[in-house]
C-alpha cells in the first residue's frame, strides 16, 4: 500500500492577522511571519541576558550579519561583500545619487518621471536642480517605454535608473535589455527592486545593474526599518561614503583617513541589529517557500481578483493583460472617491491602498502568497457593494 503524501503546511498559520482580516497591502508593508517575530524577540532577549555590548553578543552580531549577507547574496545572485544594509530603498538610492561625483551636464536617464516611485525620482530630480541633466522617457498607460528612445537617451549619459516593477501598475520592466544598453554605453545602471525582491526572481548579474536597492519589509516579510543596497564591487569605487566613522574607516597617526573595504565602506555606526535578525529569518522563510512558488501563488490570487473586478460596472483595470509582464499588484479605478472606498474596506477588515497612475487616483491591491482566491472574491464583492 502506497503511503499518502504528506499534506502541505498551511502557511497562513504563520500570519496571525489572516484569522481576522484580509490584508492585501503587501506592496507597502507586508506582515511578518511568526518566525520573524521570534527571531527579532530572541535577539533582544539575548542582549538582555548577555549584555548588549558583551563580547559574546558582539560575536553573535558578526555571525548574524555574515549569515544575512549570505542569504541576500543567494536571493539576488551577488557576492556577500556587495550587500550593504540600509534603512530602506530610499536610503539605498540616496547613497548612490549622493555618492557619485557629478559634473555639470552629466545626464541621468529615468523612466516616466512622476510615474516612478518618489524614492527613485526625487533624488535624481534634485541632482538635476544642481547641474545634472535629467532625461525622462515617455511612457504608455502601463508605464512601458520605447526601447529606441532609451538607446538614444543613454548615449553619452552617466547613469540609467529604473524600477524593476512599477508600484502603481505592477508592470515588470525589461531590465535585462536595459542593462545591456546601459553597459554597451558605459553608463551606470541603478535599479529600484522594492516591488520585486521576494515576489519574483531577481538576478543582478543577468540584469547587469551596478546598484540595486530594496526594503526588507515589503515582499520579503521582514521587519520595518531595514533594507538592502547591492553595490557592485567595481562600481563601489565610484561612490563617496555618505558619512564616515570608526566602523567604515581608520585614521593614521598623521591624520590620513583610509576607508575600509566593502561593505563596511558604506556602513557607518550601528545598524538595525534586531531588524537584521528579523530579516535573516524572513529570507530563510521566503527562500524555503521558494520564489517560484511565491510567484505562482501570488499570480493565482491576482488573476482571480482581476477576473472578478472586471465584472463590476464602472471599474477600470490598469496594468498589462499578460500576467507574465506584471507582478501580483492589481490596480483599478472606481467611479467614486477611492480614498472613501479604501477607508470603508478597512472598516470591514480589508486592507488595500490608494495610489496614483499618471495623475489619476486609483486603488491598489497587492496580494502575497498567504492570500487566497476566496479572499479575492470577497474583496471584489465588497467593492461591488460599496459602488
C-alpha positions in Angstrom: 0.0 0.0 0.0 1.4 3.4 -1.0 1.8 5.9 1.8 -0.2 9.1 1.4 1.8 12.1 0.5 2.3 14.5 3.5 0.0 17.5 3.5 1.5 20.9 2.6 1.8 23.1 5.6 -0.8 25.9 5.9 1.4 29.0 5.7 -1.5 31.2 6.7 -1.0 29.9 10.3 2.3 31.8 10.3 0.5 35.1 9.7 -2.0 35.6 12.6 -3.7 38.5 11.0 -5.2 36.2 8.3 -7.6 34.9 11.0 -9.3 38.3 11.4 -8.7 40.3 8.2 -7.9 40.4 4.5 -4.6 42.1 4.1 -3.6 42.9 0.5 -1.3 45.9 1.0 1.9 44.0 0.8 3.3 46.4 -1.8 3.6 48.9 1.0 4.5 46.8 4.1 3.9 43.1 4.5 3.1 41.3 7.7 5.9 39.4 9.4 5.5 35.6 9.9 5.8 34.3 13.5 9.4 33.1 12.8 10.5 36.7 12.1 8.7 37.9 15.3 10.5 35.2 17.2 14.0 36.0 15.7 13.6 39.7 16.5 12.5 39.0 20.0 15.2 36.4 20.5 17.8 39.0 19.6 16.6 41.4 22.2 16.4 38.7 24.8 20.0 37.7 24.1 21.1 41.3 24.5 19.2 41.5 27.8 20.6 38.2 29.1 24.2 38.5 27.9 24.7 42.3 27.8 24.3 44.3 24.6 28.0 45.1 24.3 29.4 41.9 25.7 31.9 40.0 23.6 29.5 37.1 23.2 26.8 39.4 21.8 29.3 41.2 19.5 30.5 37.8 18.1 26.8 36.8 17.6 26.1 40.1 15.7 29.2 39.5 13.5 27.9 36.0 12.7 24.4 37.2 12.1 25.4 39.9 9.6 27.6 37.4 7.8 24.6 35.0 7.5 22.2 37.8 6.5 24.5 38.9 3.7 24.9 35.3 2.5 21.1 34.9 2.3 20.8 38.2 0.4 23.5 37.0 -2.0 21.5 33.8 -2.6 18.4 35.9 -3.3 19.8 38.3 -5.9 22.9 36.4 -7.1 25.7 38.6 -5.9 28.7 38.4 -3.5 28.1 38.9 0.2 30.6 41.8 0.3 28.4 43.6 -2.2 25.4 43.7 0.3 25.1 47.0 2.2 22.5 47.2 5.0 20.3 50.3 4.9 17.1 51.6 6.4 15.1 51.5 3.2 15.0 51.6 -0.6 15.0 55.4 -0.3 18.3 55.4 1.7 19.9 53.0 -0.7 19.1 55.1 -3.8 20.2 58.3 -2.0 23.6 56.7 -1.1 24.1 56.2 -4.9 22.7 59.5 -6.0 24.7 61.5 -3.4 27.8 59.4 -3.5 28.7 59.8 -7.2 30.9 62.8 -8.1 28.7 64.6 -10.6 29.9 67.1 -13.1 27.7 69.8 -14.5 25.9 68.5 -17.6 26.2 64.8 -16.6 23.0 63.1 -17.8 20.7 60.7 -15.9 18.1 58.7 -17.8 14.9 57.9 -15.8 11.6 56.3 -16.9 8.4 58.2 -16.8 9.4 60.8 -14.1 6.4 61.2 -11.9 5.2 57.7 -12.8 8.2 56.4 -10.9 8.0 55.9 -7.1 9.3 59.1 -5.4 12.1 57.1 -3.9 13.5 56.6 -7.4 12.6 60.0 -8.8 13.2 62.8 -6.2 17.0 62.0 -5.6 17.6 62.3 -9.4 15.3 65.3 -9.8 17.2 67.1 -7.0 20.5 66.4 -8.8 19.0 68.0 -12.0 18.4 71.1 -10.0 22.1 71.2 -9.1 23.5 70.9 -12.6 22.9 67.4 -13.8 20.6 66.8 -16.8 17.6 64.5 -16.2 16.2 62.8 -19.3 12.7 61.4 -18.7 11.5 58.7 -21.1 7.9 58.9 -22.4 5.7 56.0 -21.2 2.4 54.4 -22.2 -0.6 53.8 -20.0 1.1 50.8 -18.3 4.4 52.6 -17.7 6.4 50.9 -20.5 8.7 53.0 -22.8 10.2 52.8 -26.3 13.5 50.9 -26.3 14.7 53.0 -29.3 14.2 56.2 -27.2 16.1 54.6 -24.4 19.1 53.7 -26.6 19.2 57.3 -28.0 18.9 58.8 -24.5 21.6 56.6 -22.9 24.3 57.7 -25.4 26.6 59.9 -23.5 24.7 59.6 -20.3 26.3 58.9 -16.9 23.6 56.7 -15.3 20.3 55.0 -16.1 17.8 54.5 -13.2 14.6 52.4 -13.3 12.2 50.3 -11.2 12.2 46.6 -11.7 8.4 46.6 -11.4 6.1 49.5 -11.0 4.5 50.3 -7.7 1.3 51.5 -9.4 0.5 49.3 -12.4 2.7 46.3 -11.4 4.3 46.2 -14.8 7.6 44.3 -14.9 10.1 46.2 -17.0 12.6 44.6 -19.4 15.6 45.3 -17.3 18.0 42.8 -18.9 17.7 44.7 -22.2 18.0 48.0 -20.3 21.2 46.7 -18.6 22.7 45.6 -21.9 22.1 49.1 -23.4 23.5 50.8 -20.3 26.6 48.7 -20.3 27.2 49.0 -24.0 27.2 52.8 -23.5 29.4 52.7 -20.4 26.6 54.1 -18.3 26.0 53.1 -14.6 22.7 51.3 -14.0 20.7 51.7 -10.8 17.6 49.6 -10.0 14.7 50.1 -7.6 13.7 46.5 -6.8 11.2 47.4 -4.0 8.3 45.7 -5.8 10.2 42.5 -6.9 12.6 41.3 -4.3 10.7 38.5 -2.6 8.0 38.1 -5.2 9.8 37.3 -8.5 13.3 36.1 -9.3 15.9 38.9 -9.1 19.3 38.3 -10.6 21.7 41.3 -10.6 24.2 39.5 -12.9 21.5 38.9 -15.6 20.1 42.4 -15.2 23.6 43.8 -15.4 23.0 46.6 -12.8 25.7 48.3 -10.8 23.3 49.2 -7.9 20.0 47.8 -6.6 18.0 48.9 -3.6 15.1 47.2 -1.9 13.4 47.1 1.5 13.2 44.1 3.8 9.6 44.9 4.8 7.6 44.5 1.6 7.5 41.2 -0.2 10.3 39.7 1.9 8.1 40.0 5.0 10.9 41.3 7.2 10.7 44.0 10.0 10.3 47.6 9.2 13.3 49.9 9.2 15.8 47.7 7.3 16.7 47.4 3.7 19.5 46.4 1.3 21.7 48.2 -1.3 23.5 46.0 -3.7 26.6 47.8 -4.8 28.8 46.1 -7.4 32.4 46.0 -6.1 33.9 47.9 -9.1 31.1 50.5 -9.0 31.7 51.0 -5.3 35.0 52.6 -6.1 33.0 55.5 -7.6 30.8 56.0 -4.5 31.9 58.5 -1.9 30.6 57.3 1.5 27.7 59.5 2.7 29.1 59.5 6.2 32.2 58.3 7.9 33.1 56.8 11.3 35.1 54.2 13.1 33.1 51.3 11.6 33.8 52.5 8.0 37.3 54.0 8.1 40.6 54.2 10.0 43.0 57.1 10.6 46.8 57.1 10.7 48.9 58.9 13.2 49.5 61.6 10.6 45.7 62.0 10.1 45.3 60.2 6.8 41.9 58.6 6.5 41.7 55.1 5.0 38.2 53.9 4.0 37.6 50.2 4.7 36.7 47.7 2.1 33.1 46.9 1.0 30.5 46.6 2.5 31.9 48.5 5.6 32.8 51.5 3.4 29.1 52.4 3.1 28.0 51.5 6.6 28.8 53.9 9.4 27.7 53.4 13.0 25.5 50.7 14.5 23.0 49.0 12.2 19.4 48.0 13.0 20.6 44.7 14.5 17.1 43.5 15.7 15.9 44.2 12.2 18.8 42.3 10.8 17.9 39.3 12.9 14.3 39.5 11.7 15.3 40.0 8.0 17.7 37.0 8.2 14.7 34.9 9.4 12.4 36.4 6.8 14.9 35.5 4.0 15.2 32.0 5.4 11.4 31.7 5.4 10.8 33.1 1.9 13.7 31.1 0.3 12.4 27.9 2.0 8.9 28.5 0.5 10.7 29.2 -2.9 10.4 32.3 -5.1 8.8 30.3 -7.9 6.2 29.0 -5.5 5.6 32.6 -4.2 5.2 33.9 -7.7 2.8 31.2 -8.7 0.6 31.7 -5.6 0.6 35.5 -6.0 -0.4 35.5 -9.6 -3.2 32.9 -9.0 -4.8 35.3 -6.5 -4.1 38.4 -8.6 -5.8 36.7 -11.6 -8.8 35.7 -9.6 -9.1 39.3 -8.3 -8.7 40.9 -11.8 -11.3 38.5 -13.2 -13.9 39.4 -10.5 -13.2 43.1 -10.7 -13.6 43.1 -14.5 -17.3 42.1 -14.0 -18.1 45.2 -11.9 -19.6 48.1 -13.9 -17.5 51.3 -13.6 -14.3 49.5 -12.6 -11.3 50.1 -14.9 -8.2 47.8 -14.5 -4.7 49.0 -15.1 -1.5 47.1 -15.9 -0.6 44.6 -18.6 -3.1 42.0 -19.6 -0.3 39.4 -19.8 0.3 38.0 -16.3 4.0 37.3 -17.3 4.5 41.1 -17.6 3.3 42.1 -14.2 3.6 41.3 -10.5 0.6 40.4 -8.4 -0.3 44.1 -8.0 -3.8 44.8 -9.1 -4.7 48.5 -9.7 -8.1 49.8 -10.7 -10.2 52.9 -10.7 -13.7 53.3 -9.5 -16.4 55.9 -10.2 -16.3 57.0 -6.5 -13.6 58.7 -4.4 -11.0 55.8 -4.0 -10.0 57.1 -0.6 -13.5 56.6 0.7 -13.7 53.1 -0.7 -10.3 52.2 0.8 -11.4 53.6 4.2 -14.7 51.7 4.2 -12.9 48.5 3.2 -10.6 48.8 6.1 -13.6 49.3 8.4 -14.8 45.9 7.1 -11.4 44.3 7.8 -9.9 44.5 4.3 -6.7 46.5 3.8 -5.9 47.8 0.3 -4.2 51.1 -0.6 -4.8 54.3 -2.6 -2.2 55.1 -5.1 -1.8 57.2 -8.4 -1.4 56.3 -12.1 -0.5 59.2 -14.3 -2.3 61.8 -12.2 -5.4 59.6 -11.5 -6.2 58.3 -8.1 -6.6 54.5 -8.1 -7.0 51.6 -5.7 -4.2 49.1 -5.4 -4.4 45.5 -4.1 -1.1 43.7 -3.6 -1.8 40.1 -2.6 1.0 37.8 -1.4 1.3 34.1 -1.0 -0.7 33.9 2.2 -3.7 35.4 0.4 -6.3 33.2 -1.3 -8.6 33.2 -4.2 -11.6 33.1 -1.8 -10.3 36.4 -0.3 -10.0 37.8 -3.8 -13.7 37.0 -4.4 -14.6 38.6 -1.1 -12.7 41.8 -1.9 -14.4 42.1 -5.2 -17.8 41.5 -3.7 -17.1 44.2 -1.0 -16.1 46.7 -3.7 -19.2 45.9 -5.8 -21.4 46.5 -2.7 -19.7 49.9 -2.0 -20.3 51.0 -5.5 
